[in-house]
Amino acid sequence: MQSLYFLIDTVLNLYTWVIIISAILSWLVAFNVINTGNRFVYMVGETLHKLTEPALRPIRQFMPNLGGIDISPVILLLLIFFARNLLREYWPGF
């Protein structure tokens, strides 16, 4: 059972990093630091968007308009941290 716990915890940890990298990449594109005309940057951005959008879309539906500021990644990260702590607290054997 500990192997399953470590697998779930590792997947949640990796997804946390995907969300953080996606947010940083979106800021870099928004401030014209990097250009999506570059094929590699476009592919990385599209992959990150496809990985994060299914989890962020339901959060964005419930969020009020904050004038162009998207805090849905922060809310998703808080939910992931909560799930990891809950998993650690209630998993048998820990």
N, C-alpha and C positions, 0 to 999 in steps of 0.2 A: 504494500500500500504506500510505502514511502516513495517508491519510484514514481507512482502516479502523482503524488503531491509535488515532487520535484519537477516533473514534466509540466504540470499546470503552472507552477510558479515560474518556471523558465519561459514558457510561452507568454505569460502575462508580462514578464520583465522585458522580453524582446519587443512585444507590442508597445510597451511604454516608450522604448527607444525609437520605434517607427513613428509614433505620434510626435515626439520631440523633434526628430529630424524633419518630418513633414512640415511642422510649424516654422522651423528655422528656414527651410527652403522657401516656403511661401513668403516669408518676410524678405528674404534676399531677392526674390523675383519682384515683389511689390516695390522695393526701393531701387530697382534696376542695378543691383550689384552683380547679378548673374543674368544671363539672357537665355530664354527658352528657345531661341533660335538654334542654339547648340543642340545637336541631336542627343548627346548623352544626358545633358541636363533635362531635356524634355522627357526622355525615357524614365529617368529616375523620378522626376516629378509626377509623371503619369502613374507609375507603379505605386508610389507612396499615396497618391490620391485614391487609387483603386483599393488599397489596403485600409485606408482610414475612413473613407467616406461612408461605408455602410454603418459604422459605429457612430460617426459624428452627425449624420443626417437626422436621426430621431431626436438628438439633443438640440439641434438647431431649430426644429419645429416648435419646441416648447420655450425657447429663449426669446425674450423681447428684443426688439431692435435697439442696439446700443450705439448706433451711429457709425457703423462700419467696423466696429471692434468685434472680433469673433473670439469669444471665450469658451467655446465648446471643447477645444482640446484640453483646456485646464479642467473643466468639469469631468471629462472622460478620464483624465489622469487621476483625479481625486477618486472616481469610482473604481478604477483599477487598484489604486493603493488600498482602498477600503476592502475590496474583494481579496486582495493578497493577505491583508491582516486578518480578515475573517477566516480565511482558509487556514492560516497559520494557527489561529486561536482554537478552532473547532476540529481540526484534523486529528483523528485518533493516533496516539503514539507520540505527539509532540507536546 
